[in-house]
């Protein structure tokens, strides 16, 4: 469940940032998109760390290490 929550939070913030990029002028919209994406990724990571078990955190770190 922690993986899903991290994904949904990040995806939701990115969608909202994309919406802001479309309705705001060029540079301001782009800055809003980047800012919302960063904040969403940060909040998703915080929520993941709060909800995930030690085993899930270790698996996530190992997957990141293997994929790099």
BELRACOR-V309482 format. One record per pair of residues at least 4 apart in sequence whose ideal C-beta (glycine too) atoms are under 7 Angstrom apart, sorted by the first residue. I is the first residue (numbers start at 1). GAP is how many residues later the second one is. Records with the same first field share a line. If there is no record, write none. Layout:
BEGIN
I: GAP / GAP
END
This chain:
BEGIN
1: 4 / 50
2: 4 / 46 / 49 / 50 / 54
3: 4
4: 4
5: 4 / 42 / 43 / 46
6: 4 / 38 / 39 / 41 / 42
7: 4
8: 4
9: 4 / 31 / 34 / 35 / 38
10: 4 / 30 / 31 / 34
11: 4
12: 4 / 28
13: 4 / 23 / 24 / 26 / 27
14: 4 / 22 / 23 / 26
15: 4
16: 4 / 20
17: 4 / 15 / 16 / 19 / 20
18: 4 / 15
19: 4
20: 4 / 9 / 12 / 13 / 16
21: 8 / 9 / 11 / 12
22: 7
24: 4 / 5 / 8
25: 4
26: 4
27: 4
28: 4
29: 4
30: 4
31: 4
32: 4
33: 4
34: 4
35: 4
36: 4
37: 4
38: 4
39: 4
40: 4
41: 4
42: 4
43: 4
44: 4
45: 4
46: 4
47: 4
48: 4
49: 8
52: 4 / 5
54: 4
55: 4
56: 4
57: 4
58: 4
59: 4
60: 4
61: 4
62: 4
63: 4
64: 4
END
